[in-house]
Amino acid sequence: MYDNIRLDKALYNITGKSFTQALTELDPDESYKDTELRGLDAFERQLKRFGIKVCGADSDRVEKFFVTAQSAVLFPEYVRRMIKKGIDKVCIADAVCGAVSKTDALDYRGFSVVSESGSTAEQGGELPETVVKLSAAASDLKKFARLLSCSYEAVRKQRLEAFGIVLRELGALVGRGINTYICTELAEGVTPSSIAGDSITYADLAKFWSDMGDHDMDIMICSPVAMAEILALPEMKFCVSDYMKNGRISTPYGVTLVKCAQMDSGAILGIDSTAAAELILGSDVTVDHDRLLSTQMNEISCSVLLGISKVTDGAAAVLEI
């Protein structure tokens, strides 16, 4: 059972496994499917074991993790999860990438897909061809990282609910850096189109969508300024309520508008999210667990290693506004 497991920092050092994966092997989730603990993962069961409440008005203080040597082992994973929540909240990767791949290398070779038009062939004639090519050279994965300076004395009495805000904001800073990279990579090499007049109209958006041709644009990445202009269009007044449901807005013709402060305010990026890009993960969100396991911590560092590979020609478009 979860309350008899011996926690040790070695659980962070198992090659190819996260802390939670290693912990789950010792305490499988299946053992709790018919109990009151169902729905909790192995890490959350350990929080319950040591009585650590991480959210709510009566959440515990940071020092609660360090009451025992075993409970202290949980602190780096708590930090990692809060930072990851911050990244996930702002990062647009889930909206624009049709596939996610993992690699143990520090670089990657993406591939591209180029298809000839048409799908019929005369008897005995040549067949229309789709060509898949590897990139001519490998691309380095990009490391996105932040360092938070904070002594243990400064944070030990802070409520975990409040400290979680700090950690999520740290993750959000990393996520915004990733967004800049994604927007730059997907727009690179794309010949932009322009609006018809001095300001954007609903007709401009509809034409931008229709001009993608062989692909179905389902995502538009907009800066806050561009998104505000679009939402002010009369045709969008019945769509704004969607934002209250999921934080994203769909146009009447089904394209989802995604606000991204890192997108150039003078352009909109249109994406067929099923075909445009592949996210290459060199690592999940990681933290320096050795340093965090000392109650005299002076700083918290986090990082994630990733790359973006453009896959299908014509699945990304740019509209200058």
Secondary structure, DSSP 8 states (H G I E B T S, - for coil): -GGG----GGGG--TT--HHHHHHHHS-GGGGTTSTTTT--HHHHHHHHTT---SSTT--BGGGGGSSHHHHTTHHHHHHHHHHHHHHHH--HHHH-SEEEE-SSSEE--EEEEE-S-----TTS----EEEEE-SS-EE-EEEEEEEE--HHHHTTSBHHHHHHHHHHHHHHHHHHHHHHHHHHHHTT---EE-SSSS--HHHHHHHHHTTTTS---EEEE-HHHHHHHHTSGGGTTTGGGHHHHS-EE-TTS-EEEE-TTS-TTEEEEE-TTTSEEEEES---EE-HHHHTSTT--EEEEEEEEEEEE-BTTSEEEEE-
